[in-house]
């Protein structure tokens, strides 16, 4: 049976000097996001070569899971209000995955 889900890939490029703060905030956000009903996977990775570059991988059962995530209080507080102001830029893409 085929498995279908929404894969989100985000690149966060942090302003110099804020990497540790963003790492701590992403840790909090990861714990909260993993408890969402349509979240299948959430983890983040910090580049050893460029410590101000993070990659976030998320999976949701469908597109409404991502939409719901973006409306949660924890995403609003941790993501938009706390992390985004510490970024130089961010790139977020999402793709539907159909596994055979």
C-alpha positions in Angstrom: 0.0 0.0 0.0 1.4 3.4 -1.0 2.1 6.0 1.7 1.5 9.6 0.9 2.7 12.5 3.1 3.8 16.1 2.9 7.6 16.6 3.2 8.8 20.1 4.3 12.4 21.2 4.0 13.4 24.4 5.6 16.8 26.2 5.6 17.4 28.7 8.3 20.3 31.1 7.9 20.9 32.7 11.3 22.3 36.1 12.0 25.8 35.8 13.3 25.9 35.3 17.1 22.4 33.8 17.4 23.0 30.2 16.6 22.8 28.9 20.1 19.6 30.8 20.8 18.0 29.4 17.6 19.2 25.9 18.4 17.5 26.1 21.8 14.3 27.4 20.4 14.3 24.8 17.7 14.6 22.2 20.4 11.5 23.5 22.1 9.6 23.8 18.8 10.5 20.2 17.8 9.1 18.8 21.1 5.8 20.7 20.7 5.5 19.9 17.0 6.0 16.2 17.4 2.8 16.2 19.6 0.6 17.6 16.8 -1.9 15.0 15.5 -0.9 15.2 11.8 2.9 15.5 12.4 4.7 12.3 11.3 8.3 13.6 11.8 10.1 16.7 12.9 13.8 17.2 13.4 16.5 19.8 12.8 20.2 19.6 11.9 23.0 22.1 12.4 25.8 22.3 9.9 29.2 21.6 11.4 30.9 23.6 8.7 28.5 26.6 8.9 27.1 26.7 12.5 24.6 29.4 11.6 22.9 27.2 9.0 20.1 24.9 10.1 18.0 22.4 8.1 14.6 21.4 9.4 12.8 18.3 8.1 9.1 17.9 8.7 6.5 15.4 7.6 2.8 15.8 7.9 0.0 13.3 6.9 -1.3 15.9 4.4 -1.1 19.6 3.6 -3.7 20.5 6.2 -1.2 19.2 8.8 1.3 21.9 7.8 -1.5 24.6 7.7 -2.5 23.5 11.2 1.1 23.6 12.4 1.5 27.1 11.3 -1.6 28.2 13.3 -0.5 26.6 16.6 0.4 28.8 19.5 3.8 27.1 19.8 4.7 27.9 16.2 3.5 31.4 16.5 5.5 32.1 19.7 8.6 30.0 19.0 8.8 30.1 15.2 7.4 33.4 14.1 8.0 35.6 17.1 11.2 34.2 18.5 13.2 32.4 15.7 12.3 34.4 12.5 13.7 37.7 13.9 17.0 36.0 14.4 17.3 34.9 10.8 19.1 36.6 7.9 16.9 34.5 5.6 14.9 31.3 5.4 13.9 29.0 2.5 10.9 26.7 3.0 9.7 24.2 0.4 7.1 21.4 0.6 6.5 18.4 -1.6 4.0 15.6 -1.6 5.7 12.2 -1.4 4.2 9.0 -2.7 6.1 6.0 -1.5 5.4 2.7 -3.2 
